[in-house]
């Protein structure tokens, strides 16, 4: 008696392909060749293969989705977010923007750009945030690492009548040394890489204001002598 032929396996679903993105990207490409309609499909939350490819840094899958299957690089999920919102390193962010033409100015349903959301969730030191921020001034990182902006924000205004020099603090003319704790905090802040950023300048203002108003003295239980010119 002849054996019955095996039934054909069911076609893959978008949920199945999304589960394969991290460990079996080549299987996804094989499935797309046979079922190209899945290239632009999304799950019940609007999450698509292009979002997943960006999130898991699968650049080969990402490029094929855009260049071979013509998936919209700015495809939105249920939160109104493009795949760029899912970028976790500058390599994939640069690929999206510079190679595939993603729009970094798109705002989600909360009115935030990818840059703003990443800064809110990951902090301004995040490399993708730094890269996206640089795009507004036409700059980008040449080496593919974390982008560095050339924009330097002027320091915020200090309290009236107060100036401060950041550097090595010496004893004043009267021979009295500046408070060592205040000196240490100033020099540590000045040595930080983010000193010229908005965050660094904000901390400088807070530190000086604390010294001027005497808050530091109350917290430390002693007098904090300020270096004021």
NORVENRA-V940747 format. One line per field, one symbol per residue. burial: I if it has 9 or more other ideal C-beta (glycine too) atoms within 8 Angstrom, else O. A space follows every 50 residues. Layout:
# NORVENRA-V940747
burial->???
This chain:
# NORVENRA-V940747
burial->OOOOOOOOOOOOOIOOIIOIIOOOIOOIIOIIOOOOOIIIIIIOOIIIII IIIIIOIIIOIIIIIIOOIOIOIIIOIOOIIIIIIIIOIIIIIIIIIOOI OIOIOIOIOOOIIIIOIIIOOOOIOIIIIIIIIIIOOOIIIOOOOOIOIO OOOOOOOIOOOIOIOOOOIOOOOOOOOIIOIIIOIIIOIIOOOIIOIOOI IIIIIOIIIIIIOOIIIOOOOOOIOIIOO
